[in-house]
Amino acid sequence: MRSLSGEYGHLERLKSVVLRKENKERPYEIEEITVLSNSLAVKFAGVDTPEAAKLLSGAEFIISRREAAPLRAGEFYVEDLRSLEVFCAGEKMGDILDVVEGGGGSLVEIRLLNGEKRFVPFRNEFFGVIDVERNTAELLNRWILE
């Protein structure tokens, strides 16, 4: 397992987790966690063969907020960004559907008001104020969606 935050210390103490794959969620008890150089090896109760473990490949770990890595200034949990309304110059442009890894960094998937989807790099050059409490994200330039 790789941590999107790059931090692993908070994950070593987990006793259970919910895995999400293909929009299905299932709880798993953790038997053992081993920290590797840039990932974790996790042994789940009842997952006893390599074939069974391979079926979990690509699943997301869902943990409680109190078990998650603490945020630094300017950091957000992906779950908090999903469904934020995206505005540019006061005009609503769409909603954030997800945040995905794009090789060179995170990409925000936005569903525009006309139903089309666009990916925007999650970087300061493209996004201004992100206000989770107000459920809004400010896009600095509308051309990025055209």
PEKA-V905987 format. One record per residue. RES is the residue in three letters. SS is DSSP state (A for helix, B for strand, O for the rest). NEAR is the number of other ideal C-beta (glycine too) atoms within 12 Angstrom. D_LAST is the distance of its C-alpha to the last C-alpha in Angstrom with 1 decimal. Layout:
{{RES | SS | NEAR | D_LAST} {RES | SS | NEAR | D_LAST}}
This chain:
{{MET | O | 30 | 36.1} {ARG | O | 22 | 33.6} {SER | O | 24 | 32.7} {LEU | O | 25 | 29.0} {SER | O | 21 | 30.5} {GLY | O | 16 | 32.8} {GLU | O | 20 | 35.7} {TYR | O | 25 | 38.5} {GLY | A | 17 | 41.4} {HIS | A | 23 | 40.4} {LEU | A | 29 | 40.1} {GLU | O | 21 | 43.6} {ARG | O | 19 | 45.2} {LEU | O | 31 | 43.4} {LYS | O | 19 | 45.8} {SER | B | 21 | 43.4} {VAL | B | 32 | 39.7} {VAL | B | 22 | 37.5} {LEU | B | 29 | 35.6} {ARG | B | 20 | 32.4} {LYS | B | 18 | 31.5} {GLU | O | 13 | 29.7} {ASN | O | 9 | 29.6} {LYS | B | 14 | 33.3} {GLU | B | 15 | 35.1} {ARG | B | 22 | 38.7} {PRO | B | 19 | 40.9} {TYR | B | 30 | 42.8} {GLU | B | 19 | 45.7} {ILE | B | 28 | 45.6} {GLU | B | 18 | 48.8} {GLU | B | 16 | 48.0} {ILE | B | 27 | 45.3} {THR | B | 16 | 45.6} {VAL | B | 20 | 43.5} {LEU | O | 15 | 42.6} {SER | O | 10 | 41.1} {ASN | O | 12 | 37.5} {SER | O | 17 | 37.7} {LEU | B | 27 | 40.0} {ALA | B | 20 | 42.2} {VAL | B | 32 | 42.7} {LYS | B | 23 | 45.5} {PHE | B | 30 | 45.1} {ALA | O | 16 | 48.2} {GLY | O | 16 | 48.6} {VAL | O | 24 | 46.2} {ASP | O | 11 | 49.1} {THR | O | 12 | 48.0} {PRO | A | 11 | 45.3} {GLU | A | 10 | 44.2} {ALA | A | 15 | 43.8} {ALA | A | 20 | 41.9} {LYS | A | 12 | 39.5} {LEU | O | 19 | 38.5} {LEU | O | 27 | 37.1} {SER | O | 17 | 34.9} {GLY | O | 14 | 31.3} {ALA | O | 25 | 32.3} {GLU | B | 26 | 31.1} {PHE | B | 36 | 33.9} {ILE | B | 23 | 33.8} {ILE | O | 28 | 36.2} {SER | O | 16 | 37.1} {ARG | A | 13 | 35.6} {ARG | A | 10 | 39.1} {GLU | A | 21 | 39.2} {ALA | O | 26 | 35.8} {ALA | O | 23 | 35.4} {PRO | O | 14 | 35.5} {LEU | O | 17 | 32.3} {ARG | O | 10 | 32.2} {ALA | O | 7 | 30.4} {GLY | O | 11 | 26.6} {GLU | O | 21 | 26.9} {PHE | O | 27 | 25.9} {TYR | O | 22 | 27.0} {VAL | A | 29 | 24.2} {GLU | A | 22 | 25.8} {ASP | A | 22 | 25.3} {LEU | A | 31 | 21.6} {ARG | O | 23 | 21.1} {SER | O | 22 | 20.4} {LEU | O | 36 | 19.5} {GLU | B | 28 | 17.5} {VAL | B | 41 | 14.3} {PHE | B | 28 | 14.2} {CYS | B | 28 | 12.7} {ALA | O | 14 | 15.2} {GLY | O | 13 | 17.2} {GLU | B | 15 | 14.7} {LYS | B | 22 | 14.3} {MET | B | 33 | 10.9} {GLY | B | 30 | 12.6} {ASP | B | 26 | 15.2} {ILE | B | 38 | 16.0} {LEU | B | 25 | 17.5} {ASP | B | 24 | 18.9} {VAL | B | 31 | 19.2} {VAL | B | 23 | 20.0} {GLU | B | 17 | 21.4} {GLY | O | 16 | 19.4} {GLY | O | 9 | 22.1} {GLY | O | 10 | 21.1} {GLY | O | 18 | 20.8} {SER | B | 25 | 19.5} {LEU | B | 26 | 16.0} {VAL | B | 37 | 14.9} {GLU | B | 29 | 13.8} {ILE | B | 39 | 12.0} {ARG | B | 25 | 12.4} {LEU | B | 26 | 10.2} {LEU | O | 18 | 12.5} {ASN | O | 12 | 12.0} {GLY | O | 11 | 13.2} {GLU | O | 15 | 10.4} {LYS | B | 21 | 10.5} {ARG | B | 27 | 8.6} {PHE | B | 26 | 10.8} {VAL | B | 38 | 11.0} {PRO | B | 25 | 14.2} {PHE | O | 33 | 16.7} {ARG | O | 20 | 17.7} {ASN | O | 14 | 18.8} {GLU | O | 13 | 16.3} {PHE | O | 27 | 13.4} {PHE | B | 32 | 15.6} {GLY | B | 19 | 18.2} {VAL | B | 18 | 20.8} {ILE | B | 31 | 21.1} {ASP | B | 18 | 23.8} {VAL | O | 21 | 25.1} {GLU | O | 10 | 27.8} {ARG | O | 13 | 25.5} {ASN | O | 18 | 23.1} {THR | B | 26 | 20.1} {ALA | B | 33 | 17.6} {GLU | B | 26 | 16.0} {LEU | B | 38 | 12.7} {LEU | O | 23 | 13.3} {ASN | O | 18 | 10.0} {ARG | A | 22 | 7.2} {TRP | A | 13 | 5.2} {ILE | A | 24 | 5.7} {LEU | A | 27 | 3.8} {GLU | O | 13 | 0.0}}
